[in-house]
């Protein structure tokens, strides 16, 4: 998505008068813009935007892009958590003489005592 354009702004009186035409133009738009504000119209008292009218096709595309990015961030956070756990385990193993820890001891050692009660058989 490109850099947002400056939104054209109408005073509320103008917007009231032009609303049917604006809605018709926006409804006719079939393909989303790279910049979802490209065809947006700001509406507000004295041309100070208080609301923005955006073509549905642009709003829908923007919502889909946001959802995709949120899913990717969640995926990357999971990957980062896995890497962090791998590094923690590597450091733990490097600092032991090979003795084994119980799950309870391990959880205490990494400061996750609150998870001990969630272990099976508890």
C-alpha distances in whole Angstrom, upper triangle without the diagonal:
4,7,8,11,15,16,19,22,25,28,29,32,30,27,30,31,28,27,28,27,23,23,25,22,19,21,21,18,17,14,10,8,5,6,8,10,11,14,15,18,20,23,26,29,30,26,25,22,24,22,18,19,15,16,16,14,11,13,14,10,9,12,12,9,11,14,13,12,15,17,16,17,20,21,21,23,26,25,26,29,30,30,32,35,35,36,38,40,40,42,44,46,46,48,50,53,52,54,52,50,50,47,49,49,46,44,46,46,42,42,41,45,43,42,46,47,44,46,48,52,51
4,6,9,12,14,17,20,23,27,28,31,29,27,30,31,28,27,28,26,23,24,25,22,20,22,22,18,19,15,12,9,6,5,9,10,10,13,14,18,19,23,25,28,28,25,24,21,23,21,18,19,16,17,18,16,13,15,16,13,12,15,16,13,14,17,17,15,18,21,19,20,23,24,23,26,28,28,28,31,33,33,34,37,38,38,40,42,43,44,46,48,48,50,52,55,55,56,54,53,53,50,51,52,48,47,49,48,44,44,44,47,46,45,49,50,47,49,51,55,54
4,7,10,12,15,18,22,25,26,29,27,25,29,30,27,26,28,27,23,24,26,23,20,23,24,20,21,18,15,11,9,7,9,9,10,13,14,16,17,21,23,26,26,22,21,19,21,20,17,18,16,17,19,18,14,16,18,15,13,17,18,15,15,19,19,17,20,22,21,21,25,26,25,26,29,29,29,32,34,34,35,38,39,39,41,43,43,44,47,48,49,50,53,56,56,57,55,54,54,51,52,52,49,47,49,48,44,44,44,47,46,45,49,50,48,50,52,56,55
4,7,8,12,14,18,21,23,26,23,22,25,26,23,23,25,23,20,21,23,20,18,21,21,18,20,17,14,11,9,6,7,6,7,10,10,13,13,17,19,22,22,19,18,15,17,16,13,15,13,15,17,16,12,14,16,15,12,16,17,15,15,19,19,18,20,23,22,22,26,27,26,28,31,31,31,34,36,36,37,39,41,41,42,45,46,46,48,50,51,52,55,58,58,59,57,55,55,52,53,53,50,48,50,49,46,45,45,48,46,46,50,51,48,51,53,56,55
4,6,9,12,16,19,21,23,21,20,23,24,21,21,23,21,18,20,22,18,17,20,21,18,20,17,14,11,11,7,9,6,6,9,9,11,12,16,18,21,20,17,16,14,17,16,13,14,13,15,18,17,14,15,18,17,15,18,20,18,19,22,23,21,24,27,26,26,29,31,30,32,35,35,35,37,40,40,40,43,44,44,46,49,49,50,52,54,55,56,59,62,61,62,61,59,59,56,56,57,54,52,54,53,49,49,48,52,50,50,53,54,52,54,56,60,59
4,6,9,13,16,18,21,18,17,21,22,19,20,22,21,17,20,22,19,17,21,22,19,22,20,17,14,14,11,11,8,8,10,9,10,10,13,15,17,17,13,13,11,14,14,12,13,13,16,19,19,16,17,20,19,17,20,22,21,21,24,25,24,26,29,29,28,31,33,33,34,37,38,37,40,42,42,42,45,47,47,48,51,52,52,54,56,57,58,61,64,64,65,63,61,61,57,58,59,56,53,55,55,51,50,50,53,51,51,55,55,53,56,58,61,60
4,6,10,13,15,17,15,14,17,19,16,16,19,17,14,16,18,16,14,18,19,17,20,19,16,14,14,11,10,7,7,8,6,6,6,10,12,15,15,11,11,9,12,11,8,10,10,13,16,17,14,15,18,18,16,19,21,20,20,24,25,24,26,29,29,29,32,34,33,34,37,38,38,40,43,43,43,46,48,48,49,52,53,53,55,58,58,59,62,65,65,66,64,62,61,58,58,59,56,54,55,55,52,51,50,53,51,51,55,55,53,56,58,61,60
4,7,10,13,15,12,11,15,16,13,14,17,15,12,15,17,15,14,18,19,17,20,20,18,16,17,14,13,9,9,8,7,5,6,9,11,14,13,9,11,9,12,12,9,10,11,13,17,18,16,17,20,20,19,22,24,23,24,27,28,28,29,32,33,33,35,37,37,38,41,42,42,44,46,47,47,50,52,52,53,56,57,57,59,61,62,63,66,69,68,69,67,65,65,61,62,63,60,57,59,59,55,55,54,56,54,54,58,59,56,59,61,64,63
4,7,9,12,10,9,13,14,12,13,16,15,12,15,18,16,15,19,20,19,23,22,20,19,20,17,15,12,12,11,9,6,4,6,7,10,9,6,7,6,10,9,8,10,12,15,18,20,18,18,22,22,21,23,26,25,25,28,30,29,30,33,34,34,36,39,39,39,42,43,43,45,48,48,48,51,53,53,54,57,58,58,60,63,63,64,67,70,70,70,68,66,65,62,62,63,61,58,59,59,56,55,54,57,54,54,58,58,56,59,61,65,63
4,6,8,6,6,9,10,9,10,14,13,11,14,17,16,15,19,20,20,24,24,22,21,23,20,18,15,15,13,11,7,6,5,7,8,8,5,8,8,10,10,10,10,13,16,19,21,20,20,23,24,23,25,28,28,28,30,32,32,33,36,37,37,39,41,42,42,45,46,46,48,51,51,51,54,56,56,57,60,61,61,63,66,66,67,70,73,73,73,71,69,68,64,65,66,63,60,62,62,58,57,56,59,56,57,60,60,58,61,63,66,65
4,5,5,6,9,10,10,12,15,15,14,16,19,19,18,21,23,23,27,27,26,24,26,23,21,18,19,17,14,10,8,6,5,5,5,5,8,8,10,11,12,13,16,19,22,24,23,22,26,27,26,27,30,30,30,33,35,34,35,38,39,39,41,43,44,44,47,48,48,50,53,53,53,56,58,58,59,62,63,63,65,67,68,69,71,75,74,75,72,70,69,66,66,67,64,61,63,63,60,58,57,60,57,58,61,61,59,62,64,67,66
4,5,5,6,9,10,10,14,15,13,15,18,18,18,20,23,23,27,28,26,25,27,24,22,19,20,18,15,11,9,6,5,6,8,8,10,9,10,10,11,12,16,18,21,24,22,22,25,27,25,26,30,30,30,32,35,34,35,38,39,39,41,43,44,44,47,48,48,50,52,53,53,56,58,58,59,62,63,63,65,67,68,69,71,75,74,74,72,70,69,65,65,66,64,61,62,63,59,58,57,59,56,57,60,60,58,61,63,66,64
4,5,5,6,9,10,13,14,14,16,18,19,19,22,24,24,28,29,28,27,30,27,25,22,22,20,17,14,12,9,9,8,9,10,12,13,13,14,15,15,18,20,23,26,25,24,28,30,28,30,33,33,33,35,38,38,38,41,43,42,44,47,47,48,50,52,52,53,56,57,57,59,62,62,63,65,67,67,69,71,72,73,75,79,78,78,76,73,72,69,69,70,68,65,66,67,63,62,60,63,60,60,64,64,62,65,67,70,68
4,5,5,6,8,11,11,11,14,16,16,17,19,21,22,25,27,25,25,27,24,22,19,19,17,15,11,11,9,10,10,10,10,13,13,14,14,14,13,17,18,21,24,23,23,26,28,27,28,31,32,32,34,37,36,37,40,41,41,43,46,46,47,49,51,51,53,55,56,56,59,61,61,62,65,66,67,68,71,71,72,75,78,77,78,75,73,72,69,69,70,68,65,66,67,63,62,61,63,60,61,64,64,62,65,67,70,68
4,5,5,5,9,10,8,11,13,14,14,16,18,19,23,24,23,22,25,22,20,17,17,15,12,9,9,7,8,10,11,10,12,11,12,11,11,10,13,15,18,20,20,19,23,24,24,25,28,29,29,31,33,33,34,37,38,38,40,43,43,44,46,48,48,50,52,53,53,56,58,58,59,62,63,64,65,68,69,70,72,75,74,75,72,70,69,65,66,67,65,62,63,64,60,59,58,60,57,57,61,61,59,62,63,66,65
4,6,5,8,10,10,11,14,15,15,17,19,21,24,26,25,25,28,25,23,20,21,18,15,12,12,9,11,12,13,13,15,14,14,13,13,12,16,17,19,22,22,21,24,26,26,27,30,31,31,33,35,36,36,39,40,41,42,45,45,46,48,50,50,52,54,55,56,58,60,61,61,64,65,66,67,70,71,72,74,77,76,77,74,72,71,67,67,69,66,63,65,66,62,61,59,61,58,59,62,62,60,63,64,67,66
4,6,8,9,10,12,13,14,16,17,19,21,24,26,26,26,29,26,24,21,21,18,17,14,14,12,13,14,15,14,17,17,17,16,16,14,17,18,20,23,23,23,26,28,28,29,32,33,33,35,37,38,39,41,43,43,45,47,48,48,51,53,53,54,57,58,58,61,63,63,64,67,68,69,70,72,74,75,77,80,79,79,77,75,74,70,70,72,69,66,68,69,65,64,62,65,62,62,66,65,63,66,67,70,69
4,6,5,6,9,10,11,12,14,16,17,21,22,22,22,25,23,21,18,18,15,14,11,12,11,13,15,16,14,17,16,17,15,14,12,14,15,18,20,20,20,23,25,25,26,29,30,30,32,34,35,36,39,40,40,42,44,45,46,48,50,50,52,54,55,56,58,60,61,62,64,66,66,68,70,71,72,75,78,77,77,75,73,72,68,68,70,67,64,66,67,63,62,61,63,60,60,64,64,61,64,66,69,68
4,5,5,6,8,10,10,12,14,16,19,21,20,21,24,22,19,17,17,14,12,10,12,10,13,15,17,15,17,15,16,13,12,10,12,13,15,18,18,18,20,22,22,24,26,27,28,30,32,33,33,36,37,38,40,42,43,44,46,48,48,50,52,53,54,56,58,58,60,62,63,64,66,68,69,70,72,75,74,75,72,70,69,65,65,67,65,62,64,64,61,59,58,60,57,57,61,60,58,61,62,65,64
4,6,5,6,9,10,10,12,15,18,20,21,21,25,23,21,19,19,15,15,13,15,14,17,19,21,19,21,19,19,16,15,12,14,13,15,17,18,19,21,23,24,25,27,28,29,31,33,34,35,37,39,39,41,43,44,45,47,49,50,51,53,55,55,57,59,60,61,63,65,66,67,69,71,72,74,77,76,76,73,71,70,66,67,69,66,63,65,66,62,61,60,62,59,59,62,62,59,62,63,66,66
4,6,5,6,9,10,11,13,16,19,19,20,23,22,19,18,17,13,13,12,15,14,18,20,21,19,21,19,20,17,15,12,13,12,15,17,18,19,21,22,23,25,27,28,29,31,33,34,35,37,38,39,41,43,44,45,47,49,50,51,53,54,55,57,59,60,61,63,65,66,67,69,71,72,74,77,76,76,74,72,71,67,68,70,67,64,66,67,63,62,61,63,60,60,64,63,61,63,65,68,67
4,5,5,6,8,10,11,15,16,16,17,20,18,16,14,14,10,10,8,11,12,15,18,19,16,18,16,17,14,12,9,10,9,12,14,14,15,18,19,20,21,24,25,25,27,29,30,31,34,35,36,38,39,40,42,44,45,46,48,50,51,52,54,55,56,58,60,61,62,64,66,67,68,70,74,72,73,70,68,67,64,64,66,63,61,63,63,59,59,57,60,57,57,60,60,57,60,61,65,64
4,5,5,6,8,10,13,16,15,17,20,19,16,15,15,11,11,10,13,13,17,20,21,19,20,18,18,15,12,9,9,8,10,12,13,14,16,18,19,20,22,23,24,26,28,29,30,32,34,35,36,38,39,40,42,44,45,46,48,50,51,53,54,55,57,59,60,61,63,64,66,67,69,72,71,71,69,67,66,62,63,64,62,59,61,62,58,57,56,58,55,55,58,58,55,58,59,62,62
4,6,5,6,9,12,15,16,17,21,20,17,17,16,13,13,13,16,17,20,23,24,22,24,21,21,18,16,12,12,10,11,13,15,16,17,19,20,22,23,25,26,28,29,31,32,34,35,37,38,40,41,42,44,46,47,48,50,52,53,55,56,57,59,61,62,63,65,66,68,69,71,74,73,73,71,69,68,64,65,67,64,61,64,64,61,60,58,61,58,57,61,60,58,60,61,64,64
4,6,5,7,10,13,13,14,18,17,15,15,13,10,11,11,15,16,20,23,24,21,23,20,21,18,15,11,11,8,11,12,13,15,16,17,19,21,22,23,25,27,28,29,31,33,34,35,37,38,40,41,43,44,45,47,49,50,51,53,55,56,57,59,60,62,63,65,66,68,70,73,72,72,70,68,67,63,64,66,63,61,63,63,60,59,57,60,58,57,61,60,58,60,61,65,64
4,5,5,9,11,11,12,15,15,12,12,11,8,9,10,13,15,19,22,23,20,21,18,19,16,13,9,7,5,7,8,9,11,13,14,15,17,19,20,21,23,24,26,27,29,30,32,33,35,36,37,39,41,42,44,45,46,48,50,51,52,54,56,57,58,60,61,63,64,66,69,68,69,66,64,63,60,61,62,59,57,59,60,56,55,54,56,54,53,57,57,54,56,57,61,60
4,5,8,11,11,14,17,17,14,15,15,11,12,14,17,18,21,25,26,24,25,22,22,18,15,11,10,7,7,8,11,12,12,14,16,17,19,20,22,23,25,26,28,29,31,32,34,35,37,38,40,41,42,44,46,47,48,50,52,53,54,56,57,59,60,62,63,65,67,70,68,69,66,64,63,60,61,62,60,57,60,60,56,56,54,57,54,53,57,56,53,56,57,60,60
4,6,9,11,13,17,17,15,16,15,12,14,15,19,20,24,27,28,25,27,24,24,21,18,14,12,9,10,9,12,14,14,15,18,19,20,22,24,25,26,28,29,31,32,34,35,36,38,40,41,42,44,46,47,48,50,52,53,54,56,57,59,60,62,63,65,66,68,71,70,70,68,66,65,62,63,65,62,59,62,62,58,58,56,59,56,55,59,59,56,58,59,62,62
4,6,8,10,13,14,12,13,12,9,12,14,18,20,24,27,28,25,26,23,24,20,17,13,11,7,8,7,9,12,12,12,15,17,17,18,21,22,23,25,27,28,29,31,32,33,35,37,38,39,41,43,44,45,47,49,50,51,53,54,55,57,59,60,61,63,65,68,67,67,65,63,63,59,60,62,59,57,59,59,56,55,54,57,54,53,57,57,54,56,57,60,60
4,7,10,13,14,13,15,14,12,15,17,21,23,27,30,31,28,29,26,26,23,19,16,13,9,9,7,9,12,11,11,14,16,16,17,20,21,21,23,25,26,27,29,31,32,33,35,37,37,39,41,42,43,45,47,48,49,51,53,54,55,57,58,60,62,63,66,65,65,63,62,61,57,59,60,57,55,58,58,54,54,53,55,53,52,55,55,52,54,55,59,59
4,7,10,12,11,13,12,12,14,17,21,23,27,30,31,28,28,25,26,23,19,17,13,10,10,7,8,11,11,9,12,15,14,15,18,19,19,21,23,24,24,27,29,29,30,33,34,35,36,38,39,40,42,44,45,46,48,50,51,52,54,55,57,59,61,63,62,63,60,59,59,55,57,58,55,53,56,56,52,52,50,53,51,50,53,54,51,52,53,57,57
4,7,8,7,10,10,10,12,15,18,21,25,28,29,26,26,22,23,20,16,14,11,8,9,5,5,8,8,7,9,12,11,12,14,16,16,18,20,21,22,24,26,27,28,30,31,32,33,36,37,38,39,42,43,44,46,47,48,50,52,53,54,56,58,61,59,60,58,57,56,53,54,55,52,50,53,53,49,49,47,51,48,47,51,51,48,50,51,55,55
4,5,6,8,7,8,11,14,17,20,24,27,28,24,24,21,22,20,16,15,11,10,11,9,6,10,11,9,10,13,13,12,15,18,17,18,21,22,22,24,26,27,28,30,32,32,33,36,37,38,39,42,43,43,45,47,48,49,51,53,54,56,58,61,60,61,59,57,57,53,55,56,53,51,53,53,49,49,48,51,49,48,52,52,50,51,53,57,56
4,6,9,8,11,13,16,18,22,25,29,29,25,25,22,23,21,17,17,13,13,14,11,9,11,12,9,9,13,13,11,14,16,16,16,19,20,20,21,24,25,25,27,30,30,30,33,35,35,36,39,40,40,42,44,45,46,49,50,51,53,55,58,57,58,56,55,55,51,53,54,50,48,51,50,46,47,46,49,47,46,50,51,48,50,51,55,55
4,5,5,8,10,13,15,19,22,25,25,22,21,18,20,18,14,14,11,12,13,12,8,10,12,10,9,13,14,12,13,17,17,16,19,21,21,22,25,26,26,27,30,30,31,33,35,35,37,39,40,41,43,45,46,47,49,51,51,53,55,58,57,59,57,55,55,52,53,54,50,48,50,50,46,46,45,48,47,46,50,50,48,50,52,55,55
4,6,7,7,11,13,16,19,23,24,20,20,17,18,15,11,11,8,8,10,9,5,7,9,8,7,10,12,11,12,15,16,16,18,20,21,21,24,25,26,27,30,31,31,33,35,36,37,39,41,41,43,45,46,47,49,51,52,53,56,59,58,59,57,55,54,51,52,53,50,48,50,50,46,46,45,48,46,45,49,49,46,49,50,54,53
4,6,5,8,10,13,16,20,20,17,16,13,15,12,9,9,7,9,11,11,8,9,12,12,10,13,15,14,15,18,19,19,20,23,23,24,26,28,28,30,32,33,34,36,38,38,39,42,43,44,45,48,48,49,51,53,54,55,58,61,60,61,59,57,57,53,54,55,52,50,52,52,48,47,46,49,47,47,51,51,49,51,53,56,55
4,6,9,11,15,18,21,21,18,18,15,17,15,12,11,9,10,13,12,9,11,14,13,12,16,17,16,17,21,21,21,23,26,26,26,29,31,31,32,35,35,36,38,40,41,42,44,45,46,48,50,51,52,54,56,56,58,60,63,63,64,61,60,60,56,57,58,55,53,55,54,51,50,49,53,51,50,54,54,52,54,56,59,59
4,7,10,13,17,20,20,17,17,15,17,14,10,9,7,7,11,11,9,11,14,13,13,16,18,18,19,22,23,23,25,27,28,29,31,33,33,35,37,38,38,41,43,43,44,47,48,49,50,52,53,54,56,58,59,61,63,66,65,66,64,62,62,58,59,60,57,55,57,57,53,53,51,54,52,52,55,56,53,55,57,61,60
4,7,10,13,17,18,14,14,11,13,10,7,6,5,7,10,11,9,10,13,14,13,15,18,18,18,21,22,22,24,27,27,28,30,32,32,34,36,37,38,40,42,43,43,46,47,48,49,52,53,54,55,57,58,60,62,65,64,65,63,61,60,57,57,59,56,53,55,55,51,51,50,52,50,50,54,54,51,54,56,59,58
4,6,10,13,14,11,12,9,11,8,6,5,7,9,13,14,12,13,16,17,16,18,21,21,21,24,26,26,27,30,31,31,33,35,35,36,39,40,41,42,45,45,46,49,50,51,52,54,56,56,58,60,61,62,65,68,67,68,65,63,63,59,60,61,58,55,57,57,54,53,52,54,52,52,56,56,53,56,58,61,60
4,7,10,11,8,8,5,7,6,4,6,9,12,15,17,15,14,18,19,17,19,22,22,22,24,27,26,27,30,31,31,33,35,36,36,39,40,40,42,45,45,46,48,50,50,51,54,55,56,57,60,61,61,64,67,67,67,65,63,62,58,59,60,57,54,56,56,53,52,51,53,51,51,55,55,53,55,57,61,59
4,7,9,7,7,5,6,5,6,7,11,14,17,19,18,17,20,22,20,21,25,25,24,27,29,29,29,32,34,33,35,38,38,39,41,43,43,44,47,48,48,50,52,53,54,56,58,58,60,62,63,64,66,70,69,69,67,65,64,60,60,62,59,56,58,58,54,53,52,54,52,52,56,56,54,57,59,62,60
4,6,5,5,4,5,6,9,11,14,18,20,23,21,20,23,25,23,24,27,27,26,29,32,31,31,34,36,35,37,40,40,40,43,45,44,45,48,49,49,51,54,54,54,57,59,59,60,63,64,64,67,70,70,70,68,65,65,61,61,62,60,57,58,58,55,53,52,55,52,53,56,56,54,58,60,63,61
4,5,6,7,8,10,12,15,18,21,24,26,25,23,27,29,27,28,31,31,30,33,35,34,34,38,39,38,40,43,43,43,46,48,47,48,51,52,52,54,57,57,57,60,62,61,63,66,67,67,69,73,73,73,71,68,67,64,63,65,62,59,60,61,57,56,55,57,54,55,59,59,57,60,62,65,63
4,5,8,10,13,14,17,20,23,26,28,26,25,29,30,28,30,33,33,32,35,37,36,36,40,41,40,42,45,45,45,48,49,49,50,53,54,53,56,58,58,59,62,63,63,64,67,68,68,71,75,74,74,72,70,69,66,66,67,64,61,62,63,59,58,57,59,57,58,61,61,60,63,65,68,66
4,6,9,11,12,14,17,20,23,25,23,22,26,27,25,27,30,30,29,32,34,33,34,37,38,37,39,42,42,42,45,47,46,48,51,51,51,54,56,55,56,59,60,61,62,65,65,66,69,72,72,72,70,68,67,64,64,65,62,59,61,61,57,56,55,58,55,56,60,60,58,61,63,66,65
4,6,9,11,14,17,20,23,25,22,22,25,26,24,25,29,28,27,30,32,31,31,35,36,35,37,40,39,39,42,44,43,45,48,48,48,51,53,52,53,56,57,57,59,62,62,63,66,69,69,69,67,65,64,61,61,62,59,56,57,57,54,53,52,54,52,53,57,57,55,58,60,63,62
4,6,7,10,13,17,19,21,19,18,22,23,20,21,25,25,23,26,29,28,28,31,32,31,34,36,36,36,39,41,40,42,45,45,45,48,50,50,51,54,55,55,57,59,60,61,63,67,66,67,65,62,62,58,58,59,57,54,55,55,52,50,49,52,49,50,54,54,52,55,57,60,59
4,7,10,13,17,19,21,19,17,21,22,20,21,24,24,23,25,28,27,27,30,32,31,32,35,36,35,38,40,40,41,44,45,44,47,49,49,50,53,54,54,56,58,59,60,62,66,65,65,63,61,60,56,56,57,55,52,53,54,50,49,48,50,47,48,52,52,50,53,55,58,56
4,7,10,13,15,18,16,14,17,19,17,18,21,22,20,23,26,25,25,28,30,29,31,34,34,34,37,39,39,40,43,44,44,46,48,48,49,52,53,54,55,58,59,59,62,65,64,65,62,60,59,55,55,57,54,51,53,53,50,48,47,49,47,47,51,51,49,52,54,57,55
4,6,10,12,14,12,11,15,16,14,15,19,19,18,21,23,23,24,27,28,28,30,32,33,33,36,37,37,39,42,42,43,45,47,48,48,51,52,53,55,57,58,59,61,65,64,64,62,59,59,55,55,57,54,51,53,53,50,48,47,50,47,47,51,51,49,52,54,57,55
4,7,9,12,11,10,13,15,14,15,18,19,19,21,23,24,24,27,28,29,30,33,34,34,37,38,39,40,43,44,44,46,48,49,50,52,54,55,56,58,59,61,63,66,65,65,63,61,60,56,57,58,55,53,55,55,51,50,49,51,49,49,52,52,50,53,54,58,56
4,6,8,7,6,10,11,11,12,15,16,16,18,20,21,22,24,26,26,28,30,31,32,34,36,36,38,40,41,42,44,46,47,48,50,51,52,54,56,57,59,61,64,63,63,61,59,58,54,55,56,54,51,53,53,50,49,48,50,48,47,51,51,48,51,53,56,55
4,5,5,6,9,10,11,12,14,15,17,19,20,21,23,25,26,27,29,30,32,33,35,36,37,39,41,42,43,45,47,48,49,51,52,54,55,57,58,60,62,65,63,64,62,60,59,55,56,58,55,52,55,55,51,51,49,52,49,48,52,52,49,52,53,57,56
4,5,5,6,8,10,10,12,14,15,16,18,20,21,22,24,25,27,28,30,31,33,35,36,37,39,40,42,43,45,46,48,49,51,52,53,55,57,58,60,63,62,62,59,58,56,53,54,56,53,50,53,53,49,49,47,50,47,46,50,50,47,49,50,54,53
4,6,5,6,9,10,11,12,14,15,17,18,20,21,23,24,26,27,29,30,32,33,34,36,38,39,40,42,44,45,46,48,49,51,52,54,55,57,59,62,60,61,58,57,56,52,53,55,52,50,52,53,49,49,47,50,47,46,50,50,47,49,50,53,53
4,5,5,6,9,10,10,12,14,15,16,18,20,21,22,24,26,27,28,30,31,32,34,36,37,38,40,42,43,44,46,48,49,51,52,53,55,57,60,59,59,57,55,55,51,52,54,51,48,51,51,47,47,45,48,46,45,49,49,46,48,50,53,53
4,6,5,6,9,10,10,12,14,15,16,18,20,21,22,24,26,27,29,30,31,33,35,36,37,39,41,42,43,45,46,48,49,51,52,54,55,59,57,58,55,53,53,49,50,51,48,46,48,49,45,44,43,45,43,42,46,46,43,46,47,50,50
4,5,5,6,9,10,11,12,14,15,17,18,20,21,23,24,26,27,29,30,32,33,35,36,38,39,41,42,44,45,47,48,50,51,53,54,57,56,56,54,52,51,47,48,50,47,45,47,48,44,44,42,45,42,41,45,45,42,44,45,48,48
4,5,5,6,9,10,11,12,14,15,17,18,20,21,22,24,26,27,28,30,32,33,34,36,37,39,40,42,43,45,46,48,49,51,53,56,54,55,53,51,50,47,48,49,46,44,47,47,43,43,41,44,42,41,45,45,42,44,45,49,48
4,5,5,6,9,10,11,12,14,15,16,18,20,21,22,24,26,27,28,30,31,32,34,36,37,38,40,42,43,45,46,48,49,51,54,53,54,51,49,49,45,46,48,45,42,45,45,41,41,39,42,40,39,43,43,40,43,44,48,47
4,5,5,6,9,10,10,12,14,15,17,18,20,21,23,24,25,27,29,30,31,33,35,36,37,39,41,42,43,45,46,48,50,53,51,52,49,47,46,43,44,45,42,40,42,43,39,39,37,40,37,36,40,40,37,40,41,45,44
4,5,5,6,9,10,11,12,14,15,17,18,20,21,23,24,26,27,29,30,32,33,35,36,38,39,41,42,43,45,47,48,51,50,50,48,46,45,42,43,45,42,39,42,42,39,39,37,40,37,36,40,40,37,39,40,44,43
4,5,5,6,9,10,11,12,14,15,16,18,20,21,22,24,26,27,28,30,31,33,34,36,37,39,40,42,43,45,47,50,48,49,47,45,45,41,43,44,41,39,41,41,37,38,36,39,37,36,39,40,37,39,41,44,44
4,5,5,6,9,10,10,12,14,15,16,18,20,21,22,24,25,26,28,30,31,32,34,36,37,39,40,42,43,45,48,47,48,45,43,43,39,40,42,38,36,39,39,35,35,33,36,34,33,37,37,35,37,38,42,41
4,5,5,6,9,10,11,12,14,15,17,18,20,21,23,24,26,27,29,30,31,33,35,36,37,39,41,42,44,47,45,46,43,41,41,37,38,40,37,34,37,37,34,34,32,35,32,31,35,35,32,34,36,39,39
4,5,5,6,9,10,11,12,14,15,17,18,20,21,23,24,26,27,29,30,32,33,35,36,37,39,41,42,45,44,45,42,41,40,37,38,39,36,34,37,37,33,34,32,35,33,32,35,36,33,34,36,40,39
4,5,5,6,9,10,10,12,14,15,16,18,20,21,22,24,25,27,28,30,31,33,34,36,37,39,41,44,42,43,41,39,39,36,37,38,35,33,35,35,31,32,30,34,32,31,34,35,32,34,36,40,39
4,5,5,6,9,10,10,12,14,15,16,18,20,21,23,24,26,27,29,30,31,33,34,36,37,39,42,41,41,39,37,37,33,34,35,32,30,33,33,29,29,27,30,29,27,31,32,29,31,33,36,36
4,5,5,6,9,10,11,12,14,15,17,18,20,21,23,24,26,27,29,30,32,33,35,36,38,41,39,40,37,36,35,31,33,34,31,29,32,32,28,29,27,30,28,27,30,31,28,29,31,35,34
4,5,5,6,9,10,10,12,14,15,16,18,20,21,22,24,26,27,28,30,31,33,35,36,39,38,39,36,35,35,31,33,34,31,29,32,31,28,29,27,30,29,27,31,32,29,30,32,36,36
4,5,5,6,9,10,10,12,14,15,16,18,20,21,22,24,25,27,28,30,31,33,35,38,37,37,35,34,33,30,31,32,29,27,29,29,25,26,25,28,27,25,29,30,28,29,31,35,34
4,5,5,6,9,10,10,12,14,15,17,18,20,21,23,24,26,27,29,30,32,33,36,35,35,33,31,31,27,28,30,26,24,27,27,23,24,22,25,24,22,26,27,24,26,28,31,31
4,5,5,6,9,10,11,12,14,15,17,18,20,21,23,25,26,27,29,30,32,35,33,34,32,30,30,27,28,29,26,24,27,27,24,25,23,26,25,23,26,28,25,26,28,31,31
4,5,5,6,8,10,10,12,14,15,16,18,20,21,22,24,25,27,29,30,33,32,33,31,30,30,27,28,29,26,24,27,26,22,24,23,26,25,24,27,29,26,27,29,33,33
4,5,5,6,9,10,10,12,14,15,16,18,20,21,22,24,26,27,29,32,31,31,29,28,28,24,26,26,23,21,24,23,19,20,19,23,22,20,24,26,23,24,27,30,30
4,5,5,6,9,10,11,12,14,15,16,18,20,21,22,24,26,27,30,29,29,27,25,25,22,23,24,21,19,22,22,18,20,18,21,21,19,22,24,21,22,24,27,27
4,5,5,6,9,10,11,12,14,15,16,18,20,21,23,24,26,29,27,28,26,25,26,23,25,25,22,21,24,23,19,21,20,23,23,21,24,26,23,24,26,29,30
4,5,5,6,9,10,10,12,14,15,16,18,20,21,23,25,28,27,28,26,25,25,22,24,24,20,19,22,21,17,19,18,22,22,20,23,26,24,24,27,30,30
4,5,5,6,9,10,10,12,14,15,16,18,20,21,23,26,25,25,23,22,22,19,20,21,17,16,19,18,14,16,15,18,18,17,20,22,20,20,23,26,26
4,5,5,6,9,10,11,12,14,15,16,18,20,21,24,23,23,21,20,21,18,20,20,17,16,19,18,15,17,16,20,20,18,20,23,20,20,22,26,26
4,5,5,6,9,10,10,12,14,15,16,18,20,23,22,23,22,21,22,20,22,21,18,18,20,18,15,18,18,21,22,20,22,25,23,23,25,29,29
4,5,5,6,9,10,11,12,14,15,17,19,22,21,22,21,20,21,18,20,19,15,15,17,15,12,14,15,18,19,18,20,23,22,22,24,28,27
4,5,5,6,9,10,10,12,14,15,17,20,19,19,17,16,17,15,16,16,12,12,15,13,10,13,13,16,17,15,17,20,19,18,21,24,24
4,5,5,6,9,10,10,12,14,16,18,17,18,17,17,18,16,18,18,14,15,17,15,13,16,16,19,21,19,20,23,22,21,23,26,26
4,5,5,6,9,10,11,12,15,18,17,19,18,17,19,18,20,18,15,16,17,15,12,16,17,20,22,20,22,25,24,23,26,29,28
4,5,5,6,9,10,11,13,16,16,17,16,15,16,15,16,15,11,12,14,11,9,12,13,16,18,17,18,22,21,20,23,26,25
4,5,5,6,8,10,11,14,13,14,13,12,14,13,15,14,10,12,14,11,10,14,14,17,19,17,18,22,21,19,22,24,24
4,5,5,6,9,10,13,12,14,14,14,17,16,19,17,13,15,17,14,13,17,18,21,23,21,22,25,24,23,25,28,28
4,5,5,6,9,12,13,14,14,14,17,17,18,16,13,15,16,12,12,15,17,20,22,21,22,25,25,24,26,29,28
4,5,5,7,10,10,11,11,11,14,14,15,12,10,12,13,9,10,13,15,17,20,19,19,23,23,21,24,26,25
4,5,5,8,7,9,10,11,14,14,16,14,11,14,16,12,13,17,18,20,23,21,21,25,24,22,24,26,27
4,6,8,9,11,13,14,17,18,20,17,15,17,18,15,15,19,20,22,25,24,24,28,28,26,28,30,30
4,7,9,10,12,13,16,17,18,15,13,16,16,12,14,17,19,21,24,23,23,27,27,25,28,29,29
4,5,7,9,10,14,15,17,13,12,16,16,12,14,18,19,21,24,23,22,26,26,24,26,27,27
4,6,9,11,15,17,19,16,15,19,19,16,18,21,23,23,27,26,24,28,28,26,28,29,29
4,6,9,13,15,17,15,14,17,18,16,18,21,22,23,26,24,23,26,26,24,25,26,27
4,7,10,13,15,12,12,16,16,14,17,19,20,21,24,22,20,24,24,21,23,23,24
4,7,9,12,10,9,13,14,13,15,18,18,18,21,19,17,20,21,18,19,20,20
4,6,8,6,6,10,10,10,12,14,14,14,17,16,14,17,18,15,16,17,18
4,5,5,6,9,10,10,13,14,14,13,15,13,11,14,14,11,13,14,14
4,5,5,6,9,10,11,12,11,11,13,10,8,11,11,8,11,12,12
4,5,5,6,9,10,11,9,8,10,9,6,9,10,8,11,12,11
4,6,5,6,9,10,10,9,12,11,9,13,14,12,15,15,14
4,5,5,6,9,9,9,12,11,10,13,14,12,15,17,16
4,5,5,6,5,6,9,7,7,11,11,10,14,16,14
4,6,5,6,5,9,9,8,12,13,13,16,17,15
4,6,8,8,12,12,12,15,16,16,19,20,19
4,6,8,11,11,12,15,16,15,19,21,19
4,6,8,9,11,14,15,15,19,21,19
4,5,6,7,10,11,12,16,18,16
4,5,5,8,10,11,15,16,13
4,6,7,8,10,14,15,12
4,5,5,7,11,13,11
4,5,6,9,10,8
4,6,8,9,6
4,7,9,7
4,6,6
4,6
4
